[in-house]
Amino acid sequence: MSSPTKKNLILTDFDGTISTVDLGSRFILKFVTSSLEDIEQEFAKGKIGSRIAYEKIAERIEGSRKEILDYILEIEKLDPHFPDFISLCRDKNIDVKIVSDGFDFYIKAIMAKHNLPAIEYYSNQAVFGADNSLSIEFPERNDLCGRCGTCKSWILNSNRLLYENIIYIGDGYSDFCPSKFADLVFAKNLLFQRCQQKGIPCIPFKDFSDINAYLEKNC
């Protein structure tokens, strides 16, 4: 699958994929101080994307960084086959990068909690103020689109010349756009449904054991 000059790259989502729990949604629901119905309706109707939704939601969250992170580390569940996936990719000289429309502070903490090696990741950045206020920065946004906080398609396409093949792994709304540009897609949940509806070829998976089996056989 690889050539002598170019490596293969795997881009993987985090919430719902590496973490079987959607941590971004869970901590928002836990620490929000008022109803999110108005934001949810705008999002569902396509009037706003996740970037604007996050900006509005951040104003309604109360909790310190420690309180939120303690809660996340209590409820998080790492896919049990993900550590083997990282080892397998290392053995096969496949690069892995995380692309997330979630948040940097818990990705870093969870990787450290499970003693996983440092992996390059792209995500939204949560900024906690001294008064426990929360604001969100979007270093990987795409101003030409403005939908997602992290533009996973831009990240994928920016790596295109460096790799022979790019594999994408995901499960949700923010994973659909990059799935259209990947050479191979592993999909579950909403992403799998959307790929089927739109005729985008993909391989269904339950967890990283399915992906490991494919890599063992084909890479």
C-alpha positions as CSV (number, residue, x, y, z in Angstrom):
1,M,0.0,0.0,0.0
2,S,3.0,2.3,0.5
3,S,5.8,3.5,-1.8
4,P,9.5,4.0,-1.1
5,T,9.0,7.8,-1.2
6,K,5.7,8.5,0.4
7,K,4.2,7.2,3.6
8,N,0.6,6.5,4.5
9,L,-1.4,8.7,6.8
10,I,-4.4,7.9,9.1
11,L,-6.5,10.8,10.3
12,T,-8.9,9.9,13.1
13,D,-11.6,11.6,14.9
14,F,-11.5,11.7,18.7
15,D,-15.0,12.0,20.3
16,G,-17.1,8.9,19.6
17,T,-14.1,7.3,17.9
18,I,-10.9,7.1,20.0
19,S,-13.1,8.0,23.0
20,T,-16.3,5.9,22.8
21,V,-17.9,8.7,24.8
22,D,-18.7,12.1,23.2
23,L,-16.9,14.1,25.8
24,G,-17.5,17.5,24.3
25,S,-21.3,17.0,24.5
26,R,-21.2,15.4,27.9
27,F,-19.3,18.2,29.6
28,I,-21.4,20.9,28.0
29,L,-24.6,19.3,29.2
30,K,-23.1,18.9,32.7
31,F,-21.8,22.4,33.2
32,V,-24.2,24.5,31.1
33,T,-26.3,27.0,33.2
34,S,-29.3,27.5,30.9
35,S,-31.3,25.9,28.1
36,L,-29.5,25.1,24.9
37,E,-32.7,24.6,22.9
38,D,-32.4,27.8,20.9
39,I,-28.8,26.9,19.8
40,E,-29.8,23.3,19.1
41,Q,-32.6,24.4,16.9
42,E,-30.4,26.8,14.9
43,F,-27.8,24.0,14.5
44,A,-30.4,21.4,13.5
45,K,-31.8,23.7,10.8
46,G,-28.4,24.4,9.4
47,K,-28.5,28.1,10.3
48,I,-25.2,27.8,12.3
49,G,-22.3,25.3,12.3
50,S,-20.5,24.0,15.3
51,R,-18.1,27.0,15.5
52,I,-20.8,29.5,16.1
53,A,-22.7,27.0,18.3
54,Y,-19.6,26.6,20.5
55,E,-19.1,30.3,20.9
56,K,-22.7,30.7,22.1
57,I,-22.6,27.7,24.3
58,A,-19.3,28.8,26.0
59,E,-21.2,31.8,27.4
60,R,-23.5,29.5,29.3
61,I,-21.0,27.2,30.9
62,E,-19.9,27.5,34.5
63,G,-17.1,25.5,35.9
64,S,-13.4,25.6,36.5
65,R,-10.9,23.9,34.2
66,K,-10.2,21.4,37.1
67,E,-13.9,20.7,37.7
68,I,-14.6,20.0,34.0
69,L,-11.4,18.0,33.5
70,D,-12.0,15.9,36.6
71,Y,-15.5,15.1,35.3
72,I,-14.2,14.2,31.8
73,L,-11.5,11.9,33.2
74,E,-14.1,10.2,35.3
75,I,-16.5,9.4,32.4
76,E,-14.1,8.9,29.5
77,K,-13.8,5.5,27.9
78,L,-10.9,4.9,25.5
79,D,-11.5,2.4,22.7
80,P,-9.7,-0.6,24.2
81,H,-8.0,-1.5,20.9
82,F,-6.7,2.0,20.3
83,P,-3.3,1.4,22.0
84,D,-2.7,-1.6,19.8
85,F,-3.7,0.5,16.8
86,I,-1.0,3.0,17.7
87,S,1.6,0.3,18.0
88,L,0.6,-1.3,14.8
89,C,0.8,1.9,12.9
90,R,4.2,2.5,14.3
91,D,5.4,-0.9,13.3
92,K,4.0,-0.4,9.7
93,N,5.5,3.1,9.5
94,I,2.0,4.7,9.1
95,D,1.6,8.2,10.5
96,V,-1.4,9.0,12.7
97,K,-2.9,12.4,13.4
98,I,-6.0,13.2,15.4
99,V,-8.5,15.7,13.9
100,S,-11.2,16.8,16.4
101,D,-14.0,19.3,16.6
102,G,-13.7,18.8,20.3
103,F,-11.2,20.4,22.7
104,D,-7.5,20.3,23.2
105,F,-7.4,20.1,27.0
106,Y,-9.1,16.8,27.4
107,I,-7.5,15.1,24.4
108,K,-4.0,15.8,25.9
109,A,-5.2,14.7,29.4
110,I,-6.7,11.4,28.2
111,M,-3.7,10.5,26.0
112,A,-1.5,11.1,29.1
113,K,-3.8,9.2,31.4
114,H,-3.5,6.1,29.2
115,N,0.3,6.5,28.7
116,L,-0.1,6.8,25.0
117,P,2.7,8.3,22.9
118,A,2.5,11.9,21.8
119,I,0.4,12.1,18.6
120,E,-0.1,15.3,16.5
121,Y,-3.6,16.6,17.0
122,Y,-5.8,19.4,15.6
123,S,-8.7,20.6,17.7
124,N,-10.5,23.6,19.1
125,Q,-8.8,25.3,22.1
126,A,-10.7,26.0,25.3
127,V,-9.4,29.1,27.2
128,F,-10.3,29.2,30.8
129,G,-10.3,32.6,32.5
130,A,-9.3,33.3,36.1
131,D,-13.0,33.9,36.9
132,N,-13.8,30.4,35.4
133,S,-15.2,32.0,32.2
134,L,-14.7,29.9,29.1
135,S,-13.9,31.1,25.6
136,I,-13.0,29.0,22.6
137,E,-10.4,29.6,19.9
138,F,-10.4,27.9,16.5
139,P,-6.9,27.7,15.2
140,E,-7.9,25.1,12.5
141,R,-11.0,27.0,11.3
142,N,-11.7,27.6,7.6
143,D,-13.0,31.1,7.1
144,L,-14.2,30.2,3.6
145,C,-16.7,27.8,5.0
146,G,-17.2,28.7,8.7
147,R,-19.2,25.6,9.6
148,C,-17.0,23.5,11.9
149,G,-14.6,24.8,14.5
150,T,-11.9,22.4,13.1
151,C,-11.9,22.1,9.4
152,K,-11.0,18.4,8.9
153,S,-11.1,18.6,5.1
154,W,-8.6,21.4,5.1
155,I,-6.3,19.4,7.3
156,L,-6.7,16.3,5.1
157,N,-6.1,18.2,1.9
158,S,-3.1,20.1,3.3
159,N,-1.4,16.7,3.9
160,R,-2.2,15.4,0.4
161,L,1.1,16.0,-1.3
162,L,3.0,14.4,1.6
163,Y,1.3,11.0,1.6
164,E,0.5,8.3,-0.9
165,N,-2.7,7.4,0.8
166,I,-4.9,9.0,3.5
167,I,-7.2,6.9,5.5
168,Y,-10.0,8.6,7.5
169,I,-11.7,7.2,10.6
170,G,-14.8,8.8,12.1
171,D,-18.3,8.6,13.4
172,G,-20.2,11.9,13.2
173,Y,-21.3,15.1,11.6
174,S,-17.9,16.8,11.4
175,D,-16.4,13.7,9.7
176,F,-18.7,13.7,6.7
177,C,-16.9,16.4,4.7
178,P,-13.4,15.0,5.0
179,S,-14.7,11.5,4.1
180,K,-15.3,12.8,0.6
181,F,-11.6,13.5,0.1
182,A,-10.0,10.4,1.8
183,D,-8.6,7.4,-0.1
184,L,-10.3,5.1,2.3
185,V,-12.9,5.7,5.0
186,F,-13.8,3.7,8.1
187,A,-17.2,4.9,9.3
188,K,-19.7,4.1,12.0
189,N,-22.9,5.7,13.4
190,L,-24.0,8.9,11.7
191,L,-21.0,9.0,9.4
192,F,-21.7,5.5,8.1
193,Q,-25.4,6.5,7.5
194,R,-24.4,9.7,5.6
195,C,-21.8,7.9,3.5
196,Q,-24.4,5.3,2.5
197,Q,-27.0,8.0,1.7
198,K,-24.5,10.0,-0.4
199,G,-22.8,7.0,-2.1
200,I,-19.4,7.5,-0.5
201,P,-17.6,4.2,-0.3
202,C,-16.7,3.3,3.3
203,I,-15.9,0.3,5.5
204,P,-18.1,0.0,8.6
205,F,-16.4,-0.6,11.8
206,K,-17.4,-1.3,15.4
207,D,-14.1,-0.4,17.1
208,F,-10.4,-0.2,16.4
209,S,-10.0,-4.0,16.4
210,D,-11.7,-4.0,13.0
211,I,-9.3,-1.3,11.7
212,N,-6.3,-3.3,13.1
213,A,-7.4,-6.4,11.3
214,Y,-7.6,-4.5,8.0
215,L,-4.2,-2.9,8.5
216,E,-2.6,-6.3,9.3
217,K,-3.9,-7.8,6.1
218,N,-3.5,-4.9,3.7
219,C,-0.6,-2.6,4.8
